[in-house]
Amino acid sequence: MSDCIFCNIIAGEIPSKKIYEDDDMLAFHDISPQAPVHFLVIPKKHIPNVMEAKPEDALLLGKLLHKAQTLLAEQGCAEKGGRFVVNCKSDGMQTVEHIHLHVFGGRSLGWPPG
């Protein structure tokens, strides 16, 4: 989708600080980090939000979460962990209409989130 910023990042039309890429997904550092470690993991398939994911997307979404776990450990957060967040639609504060997993680490994160 040409109007989707994440699709444009996947296509290489917008630069990103990539930390992982394969045929199914891309992971890159957030441009406005909210923790010492803050990156996004996105599917290359355009899925607007979690509410619009189909049963056939379940494996892909599971792969995103597993890769996020691996990448967080590689970023030095294996011992203390972090936070995995998927915002959904307006009440969930989703700002880009393409499923994306925020991964935070490197400091203690408060609750509730806001």
Secondary structure, 3 states (H helix, E strand, C coil): CCCCHHHHHHCCCCCCCEEEECCCEEEEECCCCCCCEEEEEEECCCCCCHHHCCHHHHHHHHHHHHHHHHHHHHHHHCCCCEEEECCCCCCCCCCCCCCCEEEEECCCCCCCCC
